[in-house]
Amino acid sequence: MALGGAVVLLAASPLAAESLADARARLEAGEPEQALRILDGLAAKSRRPRAEVLLTRSEAHFMLRDPVAGRADLEQALEIDPELRPGWLTLGALEISQRRYAEAIAGFERARELDPEALDNHINLGAAYLLAGDAEKAEGHFRRYLELAPDQLEALLLVAKNHAVADRPQEAIGLLEQAVALDERSRIALRTDPSFESLLDEARFQKLLETDGYEPPPEHFKSFFRLPEEEYEVREGRVLGAVIDALRELGVAFDRRVEVTPGWSLIWGDVRVKVTVGAEGGSRVELSASPERYDRETFRTLSKRLYDQVLVELAPVLPLGAPR
């Protein structure tokens, strides 16, 4: 706060800090109206509100789809405190949303000046340069981001999203192939994230979604059994449903996000279970598990119990003469 030509730094009162924290909590809870009431009160207490209050209020305005008020608060916050890095990040994102890519780059460059080592510098600048049409600079930033990111899977998916949004399908798919190679479960994100919808017409992307290239490590335990009923049909999902019910009955923990394709389905958990059509007809259920989860005898027993329980679940639909 400037008084008579002198710069005086005033510590925020505990009450103000608590109120600002409460406003942020309201935003995180998806309650921008309540946050805005708190922030308006804080701003009214001073002729020159704190930059953090204005920045937070700008976020509330953006959540309420009021970009004019949001930009006004954001720009005032940065005028009060030009070193408020989160404000420059917000400004860069705002400029991207309004397709002002040169201004976005300027905002992200200012954020980089304030913290040259911050990991988000490269993903933000890469996104802005890509949308601005400078693929070479974008790729340089993306490469650096991938080199520095501690979570390689998350980084690959994030860079792939940027390529997909910028209508660069082959670049996006190449990164997604790397992501699936790191963790096959990432295919779930490929199927469910709206950012990748633009890739659905790409044959290479469809192949990635429909290919299960996983091979259990040599030390993992493996088994399989066949089911004698008619070929597995995804539409009806009878065998898959029976396997899921059997896992529940036996108390085997598994991820509820089951991956289903026209040719196979996957269940991940304590045991990896793949249901597919056997070469000789009928359904084939393949199991594998880490020795860190089961010893050999326990896995063998579980495989037998799962087979028996699946037959119990399928009993009403098995053809005559099938083992029960």
SULZI-V242937 format. One record per residue. BURIAL is b if it has 16 or more other C-alpha atoms within 10 Angstrom, else e. Layout:
BURIAL + BURIAL
//
This chain:
e + e + e + e + e + e + e + e + e + e + e + e + e + e + e + e + e + e + b + b + e + b + b + b + e + b + b + e + e + e + b + b + b + e + b + b + e + b + b + e + e + b + b + e + e + e + e + e + b + b + b + b + b + b + b + b + b + b + b + b + b + b + b + e + e + e + b + e + b + b + b + e + b + b + b + b + b + b + e + b + e + e + b + b + b + e + b + b + b + b + b + b + b + b + b + b + e + e + e + b + b + e + b + b + b + b + b + b + b + b + b + b + e + e + e + e + e + e + b + b + b + b + b + b + b + b + b + b + b + b + b + b + e + e + b + e + e + b + b + e + b + b + e + e + b + b + e + e + e + e + e + b + b + e + b + b + b + b + b + b + b + b + b + b + b + e + e + b + b + b + e + b + b + e + b + b + b + e + b + b + e + e + e + e + b + b + b + e + e + b + e + e + e + e + b + b + e + e + b + e + e + e + e + e + b + e + e + b + b + e + e + e + e + e + e + e + e + e + e + b + b + b + e + e + b + b + b + b + b + e + b + b + b + b + e + e + e + e + b + b + e + b + b + b + b + b + b + e + e + e + e + e + e + b + e + e + e + e + b + b + e + e + e + b + b + b + b + b + e + b + b + b + b + b + b + b + b + e + e + e + e + e + b + b + b + b + b + b + b + b + e + e + e + b + e + e + e + e + b + e + e + b + b + e + e + b + b + e + b + b + b + e + b + b + e + e + e + b + e + e + e + e + e + e
//
